[in-house]
């Protein structure tokens, strides 16, 4: 018979349940702060596969939580619908195509000394072309013409 390890009087199941409860409370106190969550509540995304998180969410919200069959791709489908609406009739996008997986990527950084913030600016290069930049607090380096 397998021995169950006990830590300070709590078994693994109780410890995991406590972690799930802590994660749910963190989510509700930060991401969902100020939101009035009413039934029916749908749980989507990869975390929805975690039954412990779902149960902790149900206990905390005191309602049934619905996990749809395609919970893991609902966000991607929603993003695709929003992108389609944004493109509309013009059909103009900045999509570079699926071949971009074959491009060479690298990151580099530098410290901006133009103000007392001394921000670390991170740049992403694709085939030696700057495609993204972040890390500035003032917005000076945020815009990249792509």
C-alpha positions as CSV (number, residue, x, y, z in Angstrom):
1,X,0.0,0.0,0.0
2,X,1.4,3.5,-0.9
3,X,2.2,5.7,1.9
4,X,0.7,9.2,1.9
5,X,3.2,11.9,2.8
6,X,1.9,14.3,5.4
7,X,3.2,17.8,5.9
8,X,2.3,19.5,9.2
9,X,-0.8,17.4,9.5
10,X,-2.1,18.0,5.9
11,X,-2.1,15.4,3.2
12,X,-1.4,16.0,-0.5
13,X,-5.1,16.5,-1.4
14,X,-5.6,19.1,1.3
15,X,-2.5,21.0,0.2
16,X,-3.5,21.0,-3.4
17,X,-7.0,22.1,-2.5
18,X,-5.5,25.0,-0.5
19,X,-3.3,26.0,-3.5
20,X,-6.4,26.0,-5.8
21,X,-8.3,28.1,-3.3
22,X,-5.4,30.6,-3.1
23,X,-5.2,30.8,-6.9
24,X,-8.9,31.4,-7.2
25,X,-8.8,34.1,-4.5
26,X,-5.9,35.8,-6.2
27,X,-7.8,35.8,-9.5
28,X,-11.0,37.2,-7.9
29,X,-9.1,39.9,-5.9
30,X,-7.0,41.0,-8.9
31,X,-8.2,40.2,-12.4
32,X,-11.9,40.0,-11.5
33,X,-11.9,42.8,-8.9
34,X,-15.0,44.9,-9.1
35,X,-16.7,42.5,-11.5
36,X,-20.1,41.2,-10.7
37,X,-19.9,37.5,-11.7
38,X,-23.5,36.2,-12.3
39,X,-24.7,32.8,-13.4
40,X,-24.3,31.2,-15.8
41,X,-20.5,31.5,-15.4
42,X,-18.4,29.9,-18.1
43,X,-14.7,28.9,-17.4
44,X,-12.5,28.9,-20.4
45,X,-8.8,28.7,-21.2
46,X,-6.2,26.1,-20.3
47,X,-6.7,26.4,-16.6
48,X,-10.3,25.2,-17.0
49,X,-8.9,21.7,-17.4
50,X,-7.9,21.8,-13.7
51,X,-10.8,20.3,-11.8
52,X,-9.4,21.6,-8.5
53,X,-9.5,25.2,-9.7
54,X,-13.0,24.7,-11.0
55,X,-14.2,23.3,-7.7
56,X,-12.5,26.1,-5.7
57,X,-14.1,28.7,-8.0
58,X,-17.6,27.1,-7.5
59,X,-17.1,27.1,-3.7
60,X,-15.9,30.7,-3.7
61,X,-18.6,32.0,-6.0
62,X,-21.3,29.7,-4.6
63,X,-22.5,28.8,-8.1
64,X,-22.0,26.1,-10.8
65,X,-19.2,26.8,-13.2
66,X,-19.6,25.6,-16.7
67,X,-16.6,24.3,-18.6
68,X,-17.5,24.1,-22.3
69,X,-16.3,21.2,-24.5
70,X,-13.8,23.4,-26.4
71,X,-12.7,25.5,-23.4
72,X,-9.1,25.5,-24.5
73,X,-9.6,27.2,-27.8
74,X,-12.5,29.6,-27.1
75,X,-10.1,32.6,-26.5
76,X,-8.4,31.9,-29.8
77,X,-11.8,31.7,-31.6
78,X,-12.9,35.0,-30.0
79,X,-9.6,36.7,-31.0
80,X,-10.1,35.4,-34.6
81,X,-13.7,36.8,-34.7
82,X,-12.4,40.2,-33.4
83,X,-9.6,40.2,-35.9
84,X,-12.1,39.5,-38.7
85,X,-14.4,42.4,-37.6
86,X,-11.4,44.7,-37.4
87,X,-10.2,43.9,-40.9
88,X,-13.7,44.2,-42.2
89,X,-14.1,44.9,-45.9
90,X,-10.6,46.4,-46.5
91,X,-9.0,42.9,-46.1
92,X,-5.7,44.8,-45.2
93,X,-3.7,43.3,-42.4
94,X,-0.1,43.2,-41.1
95,X,-0.2,39.4,-41.0
96,X,3.2,38.2,-42.2
97,X,2.1,34.7,-43.2
98,X,2.8,31.3,-41.7
99,X,6.3,31.2,-43.2
100,X,7.4,33.5,-40.4
101,X,8.0,30.4,-38.3
102,X,11.1,29.9,-40.5
103,X,12.5,33.4,-39.7
104,X,15.4,34.0,-37.4
105,X,14.5,35.7,-34.2
106,X,16.7,37.3,-31.5
107,X,16.3,39.7,-28.7
108,X,18.6,42.5,-27.5
109,X,18.3,45.2,-24.9
110,X,19.8,48.6,-24.0
111,X,19.4,51.0,-21.2
112,X,17.9,54.3,-22.0
113,X,19.7,57.2,-20.2
114,X,17.5,60.0,-21.5
115,X,15.8,60.5,-18.1
116,X,16.1,59.4,-14.5
117,X,14.0,56.2,-15.1
118,X,16.9,54.5,-16.9
119,X,14.6,52.0,-18.4
120,X,15.8,48.7,-19.9
121,X,14.4,48.6,-23.5
122,X,13.9,45.1,-25.0
123,X,13.9,44.7,-28.7
124,X,12.8,41.7,-30.8
125,X,14.5,41.3,-34.2
126,X,13.1,39.1,-37.0
127,X,15.7,38.5,-39.8
128,X,17.5,41.6,-38.6
129,X,14.4,43.7,-38.8
130,X,13.1,45.3,-35.6
131,X,9.5,44.1,-35.0
132,X,8.8,44.9,-31.4
133,X,10.1,46.9,-28.5
134,X,9.0,47.4,-24.9
135,X,10.1,48.3,-21.4
136,X,10.0,52.1,-21.6
137,X,7.9,54.0,-19.0
138,X,7.6,57.2,-20.9
139,X,6.5,55.8,-24.3
140,X,9.6,57.1,-26.2
141,X,10.6,53.7,-27.6
142,X,7.1,52.1,-27.8
143,X,6.3,52.8,-31.4
144,X,7.8,50.5,-34.0
145,X,7.1,50.9,-37.7
146,X,6.4,47.4,-39.1
